Amino acid sequence: MPKYLVFMDLDGTLLSSDHKHISVRTKSTIERLQKHDVMFYISTGRMYELAKITQGLLNPDVHMVTSNGAVFDGPAGQEVTHMGAKAVELAYQVTQVNKLPMMLFTPKEAYFTEKIPHFIAQNAGNFDEAFGYKEIKSLDELKEVASEITNGVVLSKGDLAELTQAHDKMAESKLLRLSSSGPDNIEMIPLKTDKGTAVKRIQLERGVDADHTFVFGDGMNDVGMMKEAKYSVAMGNGLAEVKEIANYVTETNANDGLAKFLENFFKDEL
């Protein structure tokens, strides 16, 4: 049984500003603490297979909470919750009104409904051109995979009013849970599911309570898991609302905020 659990958001938290790299200092700190019974989890809105790219920058002993809590590593294997076909089809219909780009995910596959402009794609943590996204061209095509979808993200084309309209329509349906990792997107996850529900489940399965849990994040989709940890830490580059909710604020991701906080807390062990 680990002494502590550490849950780390990716974009804006563990990763550098290019969404692809982990600093040498952060990697070293994680590896040293793993030798002292501290168990680490990547906790992200990214799909499982895409999050594995970041896991590969660390080591296989770093576990994963992905798809905003819909897919995560449990002691007995991968645990999965699906959005539901009705919710997926509704999201498609709503986003098609203004042709908003939408990406949908299973643990292993990724789909998109509109061509994603490059300026959006390069800032979307759930996008990697090398990964191989499949285009959904119609509602009938979507229905073939809808039951397998775990989560999704809707992206703004620049007009935030269109995004707000889509958000309100989906919220009215009460078919899915909505969050956001930034002002220019809507993150869609199954009802009664978020990073926080995954953290609670893992705490139970691993026998570690909130008093021995750390959570690091910068966006609104991190708030749920912050509520499950005594050491909830907002990044210096995080949203103001997140900083207000968190129990601590550290430096930015560009300045190794995650590593510095852990190094200070565990200074007698490192």
C-alpha positions as CSV (number, residue, x, y, z in Angstrom):
1,M,0.0,0.0,0.0
2,P,1.5,3.4,-1.0
3,K,2.0,6.1,1.7
4,Y,0.8,8.9,-0.6
5,L,-1.1,9.3,-3.9
6,V,-0.2,12.1,-6.3
7,F,-2.6,13.1,-9.2
8,M,-1.1,15.3,-11.9
9,D,-3.0,17.1,-14.6
10,L,-1.1,17.2,-17.9
11,D,-1.6,20.4,-19.9
12,G,-0.5,23.4,-17.9
13,T,0.6,21.3,-15.0
14,L,3.0,18.4,-15.6
15,L,3.8,19.2,-19.2
16,S,5.6,22.2,-20.6
17,S,3.8,24.9,-22.6
18,D,4.2,22.9,-25.9
19,H,2.0,20.1,-24.3
20,K,4.7,17.5,-25.1
21,H,7.7,17.6,-22.7
22,I,8.4,17.1,-19.0
23,S,11.3,18.9,-17.4
24,V,14.3,17.0,-16.2
25,R,13.7,18.3,-12.7
26,T,10.1,17.2,-12.6
27,K,10.9,13.7,-14.0
28,S,13.8,13.3,-11.4
29,T,11.6,14.4,-8.5
30,I,8.8,11.9,-9.5
31,E,11.3,9.0,-9.9
32,R,12.9,9.7,-6.5
33,L,9.6,9.9,-4.7
34,Q,8.4,6.6,-6.3
35,K,11.2,5.0,-4.3
36,H,9.6,6.3,-1.1
37,D,6.2,4.7,-1.6
38,V,4.6,7.7,-3.3
39,M,2.3,6.5,-6.1
40,F,1.8,8.9,-9.1
41,Y,-1.1,9.2,-11.5
42,I,-1.4,11.2,-14.6
43,S,-4.9,12.7,-14.5
44,T,-6.1,14.1,-17.8
45,G,-8.9,14.7,-20.2
46,R,-6.9,13.0,-22.9
47,M,-7.9,9.6,-24.1
48,Y,-6.0,6.6,-22.6
49,E,-3.8,5.8,-25.6
50,L,-2.8,9.4,-26.1
51,A,-2.0,9.8,-22.4
52,K,0.3,6.8,-22.7
53,I,2.6,9.0,-24.8
54,T,3.3,11.1,-21.7
55,Q,3.5,8.0,-19.4
56,G,6.3,6.9,-21.7
57,L,8.2,10.1,-20.8
58,L,8.2,8.9,-17.2
59,N,7.9,5.2,-16.5
60,P,5.3,2.4,-16.4
61,D,4.9,2.7,-12.6
62,V,3.1,6.0,-13.2
63,H,-0.6,5.1,-13.4
64,M,-3.3,6.9,-15.3
65,V,-6.7,8.6,-14.9
66,T,-7.8,9.5,-18.4
67,S,-10.9,10.8,-20.3
68,N,-11.6,13.1,-17.3
69,G,-12.1,10.1,-15.0
70,A,-14.1,7.9,-17.4
71,V,-11.1,5.6,-17.9
72,F,-8.5,4.8,-15.3
73,D,-6.1,2.2,-14.0
74,G,-7.4,0.2,-11.1
75,P,-5.6,-2.6,-9.2
76,A,-7.4,-5.2,-11.3
77,G,-7.0,-3.4,-14.6
78,Q,-8.6,-0.7,-16.7
79,E,-12.0,0.7,-15.4
80,V,-14.2,2.3,-18.1
81,T,-17.4,4.4,-18.0
82,H,-19.2,5.3,-21.3
83,M,-21.0,8.5,-22.1
84,G,-24.0,6.7,-23.6
85,A,-25.2,6.7,-27.2
86,K,-28.0,9.3,-26.5
87,A,-25.5,11.8,-25.1
88,V,-23.1,11.3,-28.0
89,E,-25.7,11.7,-30.6
90,L,-27.1,14.8,-28.9
91,A,-23.6,16.4,-28.8
92,Y,-23.3,15.7,-32.5
93,Q,-26.6,17.4,-33.4
94,V,-25.9,20.4,-31.2
95,T,-22.4,21.0,-32.5
96,Q,-23.4,20.6,-36.1
97,V,-25.6,23.8,-35.9
98,N,-22.5,26.0,-36.1
99,K,-20.1,23.3,-37.3
100,L,-18.1,23.4,-34.2
101,P,-15.1,21.0,-34.2
102,M,-15.7,18.0,-31.9
103,M,-13.4,15.2,-30.9
104,L,-14.8,11.9,-29.4
105,F,-12.8,9.2,-27.7
106,T,-12.8,5.6,-26.7
107,P,-9.8,4.3,-24.7
108,K,-8.0,3.4,-28.0
109,E,-9.7,5.3,-30.8
110,A,-10.2,9.0,-31.6
111,Y,-12.7,10.6,-34.0
112,F,-13.4,14.1,-35.2
113,T,-16.5,15.6,-36.8
114,E,-15.1,18.8,-38.4
115,K,-11.7,19.6,-39.7
116,I,-9.7,21.1,-36.8
117,P,-8.0,24.4,-37.8
118,H,-4.3,24.3,-37.1
119,F,-4.3,27.2,-34.7
120,I,-6.8,25.3,-32.6
121,A,-5.2,21.9,-32.9
122,Q,-1.8,23.1,-31.8
123,N,-3.3,24.2,-28.5
124,A,-5.5,21.2,-27.9
125,G,-4.0,18.7,-25.6
126,N,-6.2,16.0,-26.9
127,F,-4.8,16.3,-30.4
128,D,-1.7,14.7,-31.9
129,E,-1.4,14.7,-35.7
130,A,0.6,11.5,-35.6
131,F,-2.0,9.6,-33.7
132,G,-4.5,9.0,-36.5
133,Y,-7.9,10.5,-36.0
134,K,-10.9,9.1,-37.9
135,E,-13.5,11.4,-39.4
136,I,-17.2,11.1,-38.7
137,K,-19.1,12.4,-41.7
138,S,-22.7,11.7,-40.7
139,L,-25.0,10.8,-37.8
140,D,-25.3,7.3,-39.2
141,E,-21.5,6.8,-39.0
142,L,-21.5,8.1,-35.5
143,K,-24.2,5.7,-34.4
144,E,-21.9,2.8,-35.3
145,V,-19.4,3.8,-32.6
146,A,-21.5,5.9,-30.2
147,S,-21.9,3.2,-27.5
148,E,-18.1,3.0,-27.2
149,I,-17.4,6.7,-26.6
150,T,-16.1,7.6,-23.1
151,N,-15.6,11.3,-23.5
152,G,-15.2,14.2,-25.9
153,V,-14.3,17.8,-26.4
154,V,-15.9,20.6,-28.4
155,L,-13.6,23.4,-29.6
156,S,-14.4,27.0,-30.3
157,K,-13.6,28.4,-33.8
158,G,-13.1,31.8,-32.2
159,D,-16.8,32.8,-31.6
160,L,-17.3,32.0,-27.9
161,A,-21.0,32.8,-28.2
162,E,-21.4,29.7,-30.4
163,L,-19.6,27.6,-27.8
164,T,-21.8,29.0,-25.0
165,Q,-24.9,28.1,-27.1
166,A,-23.7,24.6,-27.5
167,H,-22.9,24.3,-23.8
168,D,-26.4,25.5,-22.8
169,K,-28.1,23.1,-25.1
170,M,-26.2,20.1,-23.9
171,A,-26.6,21.1,-20.2
172,E,-30.4,21.3,-20.7
173,S,-30.5,17.7,-21.7
174,K,-29.0,16.4,-18.5
175,L,-27.6,13.5,-20.4
176,L,-23.9,14.2,-19.8
177,R,-21.5,16.1,-17.5
178,L,-19.8,19.2,-18.8
179,S,-16.5,20.7,-17.8
180,S,-13.7,22.7,-19.3
181,S,-9.9,22.9,-19.3
182,G,-10.0,26.4,-20.7
183,P,-12.4,29.1,-22.0
184,D,-12.3,27.9,-25.6
185,N,-13.5,24.3,-25.1
186,I,-16.3,22.2,-23.6
187,E,-15.2,18.8,-22.1
188,M,-17.9,16.1,-22.2
189,I,-17.9,13.2,-19.8
190,P,-20.5,10.6,-18.5
191,L,-23.0,11.7,-15.8
192,K,-21.7,11.3,-12.3
193,T,-18.2,11.0,-13.5
194,D,-15.1,13.3,-13.3
195,K,-11.5,13.2,-12.2
196,G,-12.8,13.4,-8.6
197,T,-14.9,10.3,-8.8
198,A,-11.9,8.4,-10.2
199,V,-9.7,9.8,-7.3
200,K,-12.2,8.6,-4.7
201,R,-12.4,5.2,-6.3
202,I,-8.6,4.9,-6.4
203,Q,-8.2,6.1,-2.8
204,L,-10.6,3.3,-1.7
205,E,-8.9,0.7,-3.8
206,R,-5.4,1.7,-2.7
207,G,-6.3,2.2,1.0
208,V,-5.1,5.9,1.0
209,D,-7.2,8.7,2.4
210,A,-7.6,12.3,1.4
211,D,-5.0,13.4,4.1
212,H,-2.4,11.5,2.1
213,T,-3.4,12.7,-1.3
214,F,-1.9,15.4,-3.5
215,V,-3.7,16.9,-6.6
216,F,-2.1,19.3,-9.0
217,G,-4.1,21.2,-11.7
218,D,-4.8,24.4,-13.5
219,G,-8.2,24.1,-15.1
220,M,-11.9,23.8,-14.1
221,N,-11.8,20.1,-15.0
222,D,-9.3,19.6,-12.1
223,V,-11.7,21.0,-9.4
224,G,-13.5,17.7,-8.8
225,M,-10.3,15.9,-7.8
226,M,-9.0,18.9,-5.8
227,K,-12.0,18.4,-3.5
228,E,-10.8,14.9,-2.7
229,A,-7.3,15.9,-1.5
230,K,-5.9,17.7,1.5
231,Y,-3.0,18.9,-0.6
232,S,-4.9,20.4,-3.5
233,V,-2.4,22.5,-5.4
234,A,-3.2,25.1,-8.2
235,M,-0.5,25.9,-10.6
236,G,0.7,29.5,-10.8
237,N,-0.5,29.7,-14.4
238,G,-3.9,28.2,-13.4
239,L,-7.3,29.9,-13.6
240,A,-8.2,32.3,-10.8
241,E,-11.2,30.2,-9.9
242,V,-9.0,27.2,-9.5
243,K,-6.6,29.0,-7.2
244,E,-9.5,30.1,-5.0
245,I,-10.6,26.5,-4.6
246,A,-7.2,24.9,-4.1
247,N,-5.6,24.8,-0.6
248,Y,-2.2,25.7,-2.1
249,V,-0.8,27.6,-5.0
250,T,2.6,26.7,-6.4
251,E,4.8,28.2,-9.2
252,T,3.9,27.8,-12.9
253,N,4.4,24.7,-15.0
254,A,7.2,26.5,-16.8
255,N,9.0,27.0,-13.5
256,D,8.7,23.5,-12.2
257,G,5.9,24.3,-9.8
258,L,4.8,20.7,-9.3
259,A,8.4,19.5,-8.6
260,K,9.1,22.4,-6.3
261,F,6.0,21.8,-4.2
262,L,6.8,18.1,-3.8
263,E,10.5,18.7,-3.1
264,N,9.6,21.1,-0.3
265,F,7.0,18.8,1.3
266,F,9.2,15.7,1.1
267,K,12.5,17.6,1.8
268,D,13.4,15.3,4.6
269,E,13.1,12.2,2.4
270,L,14.8,13.4,-0.8
